[in-house]
Amino acid sequence: MGEGGVVDGSGGAAAGDAVPPRGRGVLSLLPADPQQALRVRRQLLASGTGLLFPVALYIAHLFGLMPLGVVLIGSAGVLALIAFFYALFRSGLNLRFGDPSLTAEQIATSVLYLAWIMYQAPGARDVLSPFYMVALLFGVLRLDTRRLMAVAAVALAAHSAVVLFSSLRDPAMNLKAAYVQLAVLFIVLPWFAFMGGYVNSLRLRLSDRNRELREANSRIERLAIQDELTGLHNRRHLLGALAREAARAQRLASPYSLCLFDVDHFKSINDTFGHAAGDAALRQVALVASSGLRAVDVFGRYGGEEFLLLLPDTGQRGACAVAERIRAGIEAAGFPQIPAEQRVTVTIGVATSRKDEDIDALLARADAALYRGKEAGRNRVVGAG
């Protein structure tokens, strides 16, 4: 189709080619889905901390606070719970729950199992009770205050049951110490849950503010390079793209062309049909002119009713062909708020880069060609000499 035609861009990989994700082999611990992989990472992190529990059990055994049988059963139970939740995540069954992370479920299971171990080894209750807070700690970044309070209530109910059934099994147990410990837990765990929920709310607010800040920065970046009326690139972006293309073309000794065009009699459109019709006309010109351009072409609103099209790797003949297609398309297009018999047209000046020519000189030649077209009657394409 000539120099202004479409480039297929086949030098890169095909869009449909699947790139196998890294680290997703058969033996990978993480699932392929990114969200599921994140949940498994969190579960494995919690599991790593959970492995501290068997260490605490063994220490309690060394000091005579726990029989070895309870240590072995407790350790095996921890490993079984880790394997159980890991299997839930890997199988995808966790997706059937309201919270696929299963944070509350994992914490509740942990505190219930902790309470059962305390019942089996009454002498180790003082040593193991801090693990209630260790379990709650993993809910701080995932659970709100209400759900943390619910998990704390489960822990308090479980420990109350431990004290009750232990007293029934051993009438000689030190009830005073057990009640003091329970009272402390009734103070500490709800407060811990409240503060954890507060920290979580602060984290969520901070996350929301960061997201709003990213969105605001994105809007600012768009406004910096985008024309608000037409949605095209603005003059600032066009000049930057032109400078980059000029440097690239000089380095590779390849031509590039500019098409500078102006909407004919635009003032009379505003005066006759109103500024709203003029704005609609500019948007329609932008829409028609931008259709069929290559991905490498850069098109934008240069100012007022003027538009600029940058055509990399395109000589004068190809650029004039592209400009003529745009001119004819605009002439044939329908425009909202403007009668059908009132045709909207454009005049286009085309200039192709010369060796060692600076950007200002190239723009000046395109502008001169544009004005020659206007003097010759408008609605035409004129190439610069």
N, C-alpha and C positions, 0 to 999 in steps of 0.2 A: 504493500500500500504506500510505498514511498517513504521518505525520511520522517514524515510526521505520523507514521502508522503505529500500531500497537506492538510493543515488545512483549514477548511471552514470558520473559524472566525465568526461563527453565534452568538457569545455572544453579539454583538452590534445590534442596530436597523437596520432593512432592509433598503437598499439604496433607495428603492422606496417609503418608508413610508413618507407621507407628514407631516411635522411639522407645525401646524397652526401658522402663524405669530402672534406675540404678539401685542396687541393693534389694531387689525383689525376687531373688532366686527361690528355689524350692525350700531351702533351709532357712530363709529369712524369718526372723521373729516378728516382723511387722507386716501387716496386710498392705495390699497395693493402694487401697483407698486412703487418701491423705487424712481425712477426718478420723477414720478408724485407726490409722497408724498413730495419730496423736493420742487417741484414747489408750491404745496399748502402751505407748511410752509412759503415760501417766500411771497406768496400772503397774507397769514394771518398776517405776520409781517408788510407788507405794509398797510394792512387794519387797524391794530392797530394804526399805526401812522396817517392814514387817519381819525381816530376818533377824532384826535385833532382838525380837521377842524370845526366840530360842536361846540366844546368848544370855538374856536375863534369867531365863529358867535354869540354865546350867549353873549360873552364878549362885542362884538361890539354893540349888542342890549342894554346891560346894560348901555352903555355910549351914547345911543341915535343915534348911527351911522347906525342902521339897523332895519327895522320893524320886528316884531315878525313873521309875515307871511313868510318872506324870510328866517328867521332862521329855521322855521319848514320845509319849502320846501327844503332848502339846506341840512338840516340834513337827511331828508328822501331820498334825491337824493344820498347822500354819502352811506347810507345803501343799497340802490338799486344797486349802482355800485359794492359794495363789494359782494353782493349776486350774481350779474350777472357774475362776473369773477370767483367766487368760483364755480358756476354752470358749467361754461365752463371747468374748471379743473376737476371737479368730473365726468363730462360726457365724458371727453376725447376729446371733440371737439377742444381743444387747440392744439392737435397733428396734426391737418390739416394745421397749420400755419408754416411758415418757422422757426420761433423761438417759440417753444412750451411754453416758459416761458411768452410770451406776455408782455415782459417788456416795450417795446416801446409803445405798444397799451395801456397799463394801464396808463403810464405816459401821453400820448397824451390825453386820455380821461379825466384824472384828470385836466390837465391844461385848457382844453376847458370848463369843468364844472366850474372850478374856475373863468374863465373869465365871464361866464354867470352870476354867483352870483355877481361878481363885477358890472356888468351892472345893475342888479336888485337893488343893494345898492351902489350907487356912493360914499356915505360918508365913506364906509368901504374899499375903494380901497387901501389906504395907509396901513391899518392894514393887509389886506389879500395878498398883493403882494409878501411878503416873501415866501408864500406857493409855488410859482413857483419853487424856489430853493429846497424846501423840496421835491417836486415831482421829480425834476431832480436828487436829491440825490440817489434815488433808482435805477437809471440807471448806477451809477458809477461802480458797480461791475459786470454789465452784458453787457453794451453797449460800443462800441468803440467810438472814437471821432466823426466819421462821423454821426453815428446814434444819438449821444447826441446832435450834432449840429442841426440835423433835428428836434429833439424834441424841442430844444430851439427856433428854427425858428417857430414852431407851436405856442409856447407860445407867442412869440413876435407878430406874426400875429394876434393871438386872442386878445391880449391886445390892439393892434393898432385898431382893430375893435371896441373894447369896448370904446376907447377914441372917435373914429369917431362917432359911433352911439349915444353915450352919449351927444356929442356936438350938434348933430342934434336934439336930444330930448329936451335938455336944453341949449338954446343959452346963458344963463347967467352963465354957469359953468366956473370955473377957468381954462381956457385952458393953462395958463402959468404953473401952478402946474402940470397939467396932462401931458404936453409935457416934463417937466423936469423929471417926474417920468418915462415916456416912454423912454427918452434918457438914464436914468440910467439903465433901464432894458436892453436896447440895448447894453450897455457896460458890465453889470454884467453877464447876462445869457450866451452869447457866451463864455466869459472868464471862467465861471463856467463849461460849457460844455467841453471846451478845457482842463481844468485842470482835470475834471473827466475822460475824455478819456485818458489823460496821466497816471493818477493813475491806470486805468484799464489796460493799456498796461504794466505798471510795475508789476501789479498783475499777468498778463498772463505770462510775462517773468519769474517771480519768480516761478510760478507754473510749467513752463517748466523746469526750472533749478532743482526744487525739484524732478520732475519726472525723469529727467536724472540722478540725484544723486541717487535716489532709484534704477534705473536700473543698474547704475554702481556698487552700493553696492551689488545688487543681483548677478551681474556677478562676482564680487570679491568673494562673498560667494561660488558661484558655483565652481570657480577656486580653492578655498581653499580645496574643498572636492572632486573635479571631475578630473579624468584623461583626459587630453586634447585630446589624440589620440583616445581612445576607448569610451569615454563618461561614463565610469564606475567610481565608487568611487576610490579615490586614496589611497596611503598607509597611509596617515595621518588620513583619515576618517576611514579606516579599523581598525587601531590600537585603535582609540577612541571607535568604536563600539565594538571591542573585549574587551576592558576594562570594558565597561558598561555591556556587556553580562556576563563577568566573575563575576562581583559583583552581578548581578541578579541571576545567577546560584548558587552562593555560598549561597545567602540568601534563595533561594527556594530549595536548594539541588537537582537541576535538571542538567542533563548532557548537554553539547554542544560539537560540533565537528568542526574541521577545515579540509578543503581540500586545500592543497597547491599544485599547479601544474605548470608545466613548459612545454613550447613548445619544442618538441624534435628537435634537430639539427637546431635550429633557426639561428645560425650563418651561416650555409651553405645555408639557404634560402636567407639571405641577400647577401651573396657572389655570389650566382648563379643567382638569379633573380632580385637583386637590393633592396635597402632599401624601395622603394615604395611598392614593392611586400611584403616585410616583415611587413610593417605597415598595409597593407590590410589584411594580414594573422592574425595579432593580433586583428584587428577589427572583423574579421569573427569568431575567437575563442571566443571573448567576446560575440558576438551575439548568437552563438550556445550554449555556456555554460550558459548564463543567461536565456535562454528560459525554462519555466517549473519550475522555482524556486518559493518558497513561498514568500509572502509579507514580512515575518519576516526574511528571509534569507538576508545576506549581502554579496555582491559579488563585487570584484574590482581588479584592477591591482596593484599587490604588488610591482612591479619593473621590468623593462626590459621586459623579456618574461614570467615573473612569475605572477600567479594569485592566489588570496586567496578567499575562500568561507567559510563563517561563517554560521553554521547551528544550531540555538538555539533548545533546547529540542530534540536533536537528538543523539542517541547512535552510537557506532562504526558500527554496522551492517547496520543501516539505512544510515549513512554517506557514507559507502562504496558502497551501492546500488546507491545513488545519483551520486557519483564519477564515477562509472562504466557507468551509463547512459550518463554522460557528455563526458567521454572518447570515447564511441562508437559513439556518435553523431558527435564529432569532426572528428573522423576517416572517417566517412561516408560523411562528408560535402564536398561540392565543394568550392574551394578557387580561387578568382580572381587572375589573373596574374601568377598562378602556374599551370603547366600541370596536367591533370587529373590523370596521372599515378604516379605523385609525391604526395603521401599522406602526409597530415599534421597530426601529432599525438601529444598527450600530455601524460606525466607521472604524476600521482597524488599520493601524500602522504596524508594519512588520520590519524588524531589523535583525540581522544576523551578525554575530560577533566577528571582529577582525583581529588579526594578530596584534598583540600589545595594546589593544584598545581598552580604555578603562570603562567602568560601569556608567559613569555620567555621560560619556560620549555616546555609548550605545543607546542609553535612554533618550538622549537628545535626538539621535537619528530616528528612533521609533516615533518620538513625539512630532518631529518634522514631517514624517510620512503620514501620520494621523491628520495633521492639519492640511496637508496637500489633498488628502481625501475629502476633507470637509469643504475645502474651497472648490473641489471638482464636483460637488453635488451630494456628498454624503452617501451612506449605505453602500460602501465599497471597501475593498482591501487594497492597500497601497504598500508596496515594498520599498524600503529605504534604498537609496543608491549607494 
